[in-house]
Amino acid sequence: MNHKAIYALYPQVVTVDDGTGAFDKDGNKVTIDMTAVNAWVYPNAYKDKRAKAYPSIADQLDLLYHGGMDTWKAVITAVKEEFPK
């Protein structure tokens, strides 16, 4: 079950239990449309993908020192183009 999607689509949900469902603050079960949950796309997914793809800070500093600003920009731009907003 995609908890992020449920919390994003159903702001009244405070608890999600994979075995029994989703519940509001009063413990009432909230009916979830799993088609909508499965279709939901995390709007900031590109940020997570970019963070994993960027070189470490040490490697970026090494790029700057040995290759200059243009080399560093080329590496960073390639990651941004691979994972656009």
MARFIDO-85220 format. One record per atom (N, C-alpha, C): residue number from 0; residue in three letters; chain; atom name; x, y, z. Coordinates in nm, 2 decimals. Layout:
BEGIN
  num  residuo  cadena  atomo       X       Y       Z
  NUM      ALA       A     CA       X       Y       Z
...
***
This chain:
BEGIN
  num  residuo  cadena  atomo       X       Y       Z
    0      MET       A      N    0.09   -0.12    0.00
    0      MET       A     CA    0.00    0.00    0.00
    0      MET       A      C    0.09    0.12    0.00
    1      ASN       A      N    0.06    0.22   -0.09
    1      ASN       A     CA    0.14    0.34   -0.10
    1      ASN       A      C    0.09    0.44    0.01
    2      HIS       A      N    0.16    0.45    0.12
    2      HIS       A     CA    0.12    0.54    0.23
    2      HIS       A      C    0.13    0.68    0.19
    3      LYS       A      N    0.24    0.72    0.12
    3      LYS       A     CA    0.25    0.86    0.08
    3      LYS       A      C    0.13    0.91   -0.01
    4      ALA       A      N    0.09    0.82   -0.10
    4      ALA       A     CA   -0.03    0.86   -0.18
    4      ALA       A      C   -0.16    0.87   -0.10
    5      ILE       A      N   -0.17    0.78    0.00
    5      ILE       A     CA   -0.29    0.79    0.08
    5      ILE       A      C   -0.30    0.91    0.16
    6      TYR       A      N   -0.18    0.95    0.22
    6      TYR       A     CA   -0.18    1.07    0.30
    6      TYR       A      C   -0.20    1.19    0.22
    7      ALA       A      N   -0.15    1.19    0.09
    7      ALA       A     CA   -0.16    1.31    0.00
    7      ALA       A      C   -0.30    1.32   -0.05
    8      LEU       A      N   -0.37    1.21   -0.08
    8      LEU       A     CA   -0.50    1.21   -0.14
    8      LEU       A      C   -0.61    1.23   -0.03
    9      TYR       A      N   -0.58    1.18    0.09
    9      TYR       A     CA   -0.68    1.18    0.20
    9      TYR       A      C   -0.62    1.25    0.32
   10      PRO       A      N   -0.63    1.38    0.33
   10      PRO       A     CA   -0.56    1.45    0.44
   10      PRO       A      C   -0.62    1.42    0.57
   11      GLN       A      N   -0.74    1.37    0.58
   11      GLN       A     CA   -0.80    1.33    0.71
   11      GLN       A      C   -0.75    1.21    0.77
   12      VAL       A      N   -0.68    1.13    0.69
   12      VAL       A     CA   -0.62    1.00    0.73
   12      VAL       A      C   -0.50    1.03    0.82
   13      VAL       A      N   -0.49    0.97    0.94
   13      VAL       A     CA   -0.38    0.99    1.03
   13      VAL       A      C   -0.31    0.85    1.05
   14      THR       A      N   -0.37    0.74    1.02
   14      THR       A     CA   -0.31    0.61    1.04
   14      THR       A      C   -0.34    0.52    0.93
   15      VAL       A      N   -0.24    0.45    0.88
   15      VAL       A     CA   -0.26    0.35    0.77
   15      VAL       A      C   -0.21    0.22    0.82
   16      ASP       A      N   -0.29    0.12    0.82
   16      ASP       A     CA   -0.25   -0.02    0.87
   16      ASP       A      C   -0.28   -0.11    0.74
   17      ASP       A      N   -0.17   -0.16    0.69
   17      ASP       A     CA   -0.18   -0.24    0.57
   17      ASP       A      C   -0.28   -0.36    0.58
   18      GLY       A      N   -0.30   -0.40    0.71
   18      GLY       A     CA   -0.39   -0.52    0.73
   18      GLY       A      C   -0.54   -0.48    0.73
   19      THR       A      N   -0.57   -0.36    0.79
   19      THR       A     CA   -0.71   -0.32    0.81
   19      THR       A      C   -0.75   -0.20    0.74
   20      GLY       A      N   -0.67   -0.11    0.69
   20      GLY       A     CA   -0.71    0.01    0.62
   20      GLY       A      C   -0.65    0.14    0.67
   21      ALA       A      N   -0.73    0.25    0.64
   21      ALA       A     CA   -0.69    0.38    0.68
   21      ALA       A      C   -0.79    0.44    0.77
   22      PHE       A      N   -0.74    0.52    0.87
   22      PHE       A     CA   -0.83    0.57    0.97
   22      PHE       A      C   -0.81    0.72    1.00
   23      ASP       A      N   -0.91    0.79    1.03
   23      ASP       A     CA   -0.90    0.93    1.07
   23      ASP       A      C   -0.87    0.95    1.21
   24      LYS       A      N   -0.86    1.07    1.26
   24      LYS       A     CA   -0.82    1.10    1.40
   24      LYS       A      C   -0.91    1.04    1.51
   25      ASP       A      N   -1.03    1.02    1.47
   25      ASP       A     CA   -1.13    0.96    1.56
   25      ASP       A      C   -1.14    0.81    1.56
   26      GLY       A      N   -1.05    0.75    1.47
   26      GLY       A     CA   -1.05    0.60    1.46
   26      GLY       A      C   -1.15    0.55    1.36
   27      ASN       A      N   -1.22    0.64    1.29
   27      ASN       A     CA   -1.32    0.59    1.19
   27      ASN       A      C   -1.24    0.55    1.06
   28      LYS       A      N   -1.29    0.44    1.00
   28      LYS       A     CA   -1.22    0.39    0.88
   28      LYS       A      C   -1.26    0.48    0.76
   29      VAL       A      N   -1.16    0.51    0.68
   29      VAL       A     CA   -1.17    0.60    0.57
   29      VAL       A      C   -1.17    0.51    0.44
   30      THR       A      N   -1.27    0.52    0.36
   30      THR       A     CA   -1.27    0.45    0.23
   30      THR       A      C   -1.17    0.50    0.14
   31      ILE       A      N   -1.09    0.41    0.09
   31      ILE       A     CA   -0.98    0.45    0.00
   31      ILE       A      C   -1.00    0.40   -0.14
   32      ASP       A      N   -0.99    0.49   -0.24
   32      ASP       A     CA   -1.00    0.45   -0.38
   32      ASP       A      C   -0.86    0.40   -0.43
   33      MET       A      N   -0.84    0.27   -0.43
   33      MET       A     CA   -0.70    0.22   -0.47
   33      MET       A      C   -0.66    0.25   -0.61
   34      THR       A      N   -0.76    0.28   -0.70
   34      THR       A     CA   -0.72    0.32   -0.83
   34      THR       A      C   -0.66    0.45   -0.83
   35      ALA       A      N   -0.71    0.54   -0.75
   35      ALA       A     CA   -0.65    0.68   -0.74
   35      ALA       A      C   -0.51    0.67   -0.67
   36      VAL       A      N   -0.51    0.59   -0.57
   36      VAL       A     CA   -0.38    0.57   -0.50
   36      VAL       A      C   -0.27    0.51   -0.59
   37      ASN       A      N   -0.31    0.41   -0.67
   37      ASN       A     CA   -0.21    0.35   -0.76
   37      ASN       A      C   -0.17    0.44   -0.87
   38      ALA       A      N   -0.26    0.54   -0.91
   38      ALA       A     CA   -0.23    0.63   -1.02
   38      ALA       A      C   -0.15    0.75   -0.97
   39      TRP       A      N   -0.15    0.78   -0.84
   39      TRP       A     CA   -0.08    0.89   -0.79
   39      TRP       A      C    0.07    0.89   -0.81
   40      VAL       A      N    0.12    1.01   -0.85
   40      VAL       A     CA    0.27    1.02   -0.87
   40      VAL       A      C    0.32    1.12   -0.77
   41      TYR       A      N    0.42    1.07   -0.70
   41      TYR       A     CA    0.49    1.16   -0.60
   41      TYR       A      C    0.55    1.28   -0.67
   42      PRO       A      N    0.50    1.40   -0.64
   42      PRO       A     CA    0.54    1.52   -0.72
   42      PRO       A      C    0.69    1.56   -0.70
   43      ASN       A      N    0.75    1.51   -0.60
   43      ASN       A     CA    0.89    1.55   -0.57
   43      ASN       A      C    0.99    1.43   -0.60
   44      ALA       A      N    0.94    1.33   -0.68
   44      ALA       A     CA    1.02    1.21   -0.70
   44      ALA       A      C    1.15    1.25   -0.77
   45      TYR       A      N    1.15    1.35   -0.86
   45      TYR       A     CA    1.27    1.39   -0.93
   45      TYR       A      C    1.38    1.43   -0.83
   46      LYS       A      N    1.34    1.49   -0.72
   46      LYS       A     CA    1.44    1.54   -0.62
   46      LYS       A      C    1.51    1.42   -0.56
   47      ASP       A      N    1.44    1.32   -0.53
   47      ASP       A     CA    1.51    1.20   -0.47
   47      ASP       A      C    1.60    1.13   -0.57
   48      LYS       A      N    1.55    1.12   -0.70
   48      LYS       A     CA    1.64    1.06   -0.80
   48      LYS       A      C    1.76    1.15   -0.83
   49      ARG       A      N    1.75    1.28   -0.83
   49      ARG       A     CA    1.86    1.36   -0.85
   49      ARG       A      C    1.96    1.35   -0.74
   50      ALA       A      N    1.91    1.35   -0.62
   50      ALA       A     CA    2.00    1.34   -0.50
   50      ALA       A      C    2.09    1.22   -0.51
   51      LYS       A      N    2.03    1.11   -0.55
   51      LYS       A     CA    2.11    0.98   -0.56
   51      LYS       A      C    2.21    0.99   -0.68
   52      ALA       A      N    2.17    1.06   -0.79
   52      ALA       A     CA    2.26    1.06   -0.91
   52      ALA       A      C    2.37    1.16   -0.90
   53      TYR       A      N    2.36    1.27   -0.82
   53      TYR       A     CA    2.46    1.37   -0.81
   53      TYR       A      C    2.59    1.31   -0.75
   54      PRO       A      N    2.70    1.35   -0.80
   54      PRO       A     CA    2.83    1.31   -0.73
   54      PRO       A      C    2.83    1.36   -0.59
   55      SER       A      N    2.91    1.29   -0.51
   55      SER       A     CA    2.93    1.34   -0.37
   55      SER       A      C    2.99    1.48   -0.37
   56      ILE       A      N    2.97    1.55   -0.26
   56      ILE       A     CA    3.03    1.68   -0.25
   56      ILE       A      C    3.18    1.68   -0.27
   57      ALA       A      N    3.25    1.58   -0.22
   57      ALA       A     CA    3.39    1.56   -0.24
   57      ALA       A      C    3.43    1.55   -0.39
   58      ASP       A      N    3.35    1.46   -0.46
   58      ASP       A     CA    3.37    1.45   -0.60
   58      ASP       A      C    3.34    1.58   -0.68
   59      GLN       A      N    3.24    1.65   -0.63
   59      GLN       A     CA    3.21    1.78   -0.70
   59      GLN       A      C    3.32    1.88   -0.68
   60      LEU       A      N    3.37    1.88   -0.56
   60      LEU       A     CA    3.48    1.97   -0.54
   60      LEU       A      C    3.61    1.93   -0.62
   61      ASP       A      N    3.63    1.80   -0.63
   61      ASP       A     CA    3.74    1.75   -0.72
   61      ASP       A      C    3.72    1.79   -0.86
   62      LEU       A      N    3.59    1.78   -0.91
   62      LEU       A     CA    3.56    1.83   -1.05
   62      LEU       A      C    3.59    1.98   -1.06
   63      LEU       A      N    3.55    2.06   -0.97
   63      LEU       A     CA    3.58    2.20   -0.98
   63      LEU       A      C    3.73    2.23   -0.98
   64      TYR       A      N    3.80    2.16   -0.89
   64      TYR       A     CA    3.95    2.19   -0.88
   64      TYR       A      C    4.02    2.14   -1.01
   65      HIS       A      N    3.99    2.02   -1.05
   65      HIS       A     CA    4.07    1.97   -1.17
   65      HIS       A      C    4.01    2.00   -1.30
   66      GLY       A      N    3.88    2.02   -1.31
   66      GLY       A     CA    3.82    2.04   -1.44
   66      GLY       A      C    3.76    2.18   -1.46
   67      GLY       A      N    3.75    2.26   -1.35
   67      GLY       A     CA    3.69    2.39   -1.36
   67      GLY       A      C    3.54    2.39   -1.36
   68      MET       A      N    3.49    2.51   -1.35
   68      MET       A     CA    3.34    2.53   -1.34
   68      MET       A      C    3.27    2.47   -1.46
   69      ASP       A      N    3.32    2.48   -1.58
   69      ASP       A     CA    3.25    2.42   -1.69
   69      ASP       A      C    3.23    2.27   -1.68
   70      THR       A      N    3.33    2.20   -1.64
   70      THR       A     CA    3.32    2.06   -1.62
   70      THR       A      C    3.22    2.02   -1.51
   71      TRP       A      N    3.22    2.10   -1.40
   71      TRP       A     CA    3.13    2.07   -1.29
   71      TRP       A      C    2.98    2.10   -1.34
   72      LYS       A      N    2.96    2.21   -1.42
   72      LYS       A     CA    2.83    2.24   -1.47
   72      LYS       A      C    2.78    2.13   -1.56
   73      ALA       A      N    2.87    2.08   -1.65
   73      ALA       A     CA    2.83    1.98   -1.74
   73      ALA       A      C    2.78    1.85   -1.67
   74      VAL       A      N    2.85    1.81   -1.56
   74      VAL       A     CA    2.80    1.69   -1.48
   74      VAL       A      C    2.67    1.72   -1.42
   75      ILE       A      N    2.65    1.83   -1.35
   75      ILE       A     CA    2.53    1.87   -1.28
   75      ILE       A      C    2.42    1.88   -1.38
   76      THR       A      N    2.44    1.95   -1.50
   76      THR       A     CA    2.34    1.96   -1.60
   76      THR       A      C    2.29    1.83   -1.65
   77      ALA       A      N    2.38    1.73   -1.67
   77      ALA       A     CA    2.35    1.60   -1.72
   77      ALA       A      C    2.25    1.53   -1.63
   78      VAL       A      N    2.27    1.55   -1.50
   78      VAL       A     CA    2.18    1.49   -1.40
   78      VAL       A      C    2.05    1.55   -1.40
   79      LYS       A      N    2.05    1.68   -1.41
   79      LYS       A     CA    1.92    1.76   -1.42
   79      LYS       A      C    1.84    1.73   -1.54
   80      GLU       A      N    1.91    1.70   -1.65
   80      GLU       A     CA    1.84    1.67   -1.78
   80      GLU       A      C    1.79    1.52   -1.77
   81      GLU       A      N    1.86    1.43   -1.70
   81      GLU       A     CA    1.81    1.30   -1.69
   81      GLU       A      C    1.69    1.29   -1.60
   82      PHE       A      N    1.68    1.37   -1.50
   82      PHE       A     CA    1.57    1.37   -1.41
   82      PHE       A      C    1.50    1.51   -1.40
   83      PRO       A      N    1.43    1.55   -1.50
   83      PRO       A     CA    1.37    1.69   -1.51
   83      PRO       A      C    1.26    1.71   -1.41
   84      LYS       A      N    1.23    1.84   -1.38
   84      LYS       A     CA    1.12    1.87   -1.29
   84      LYS       A      C    0.99    1.83   -1.35
***
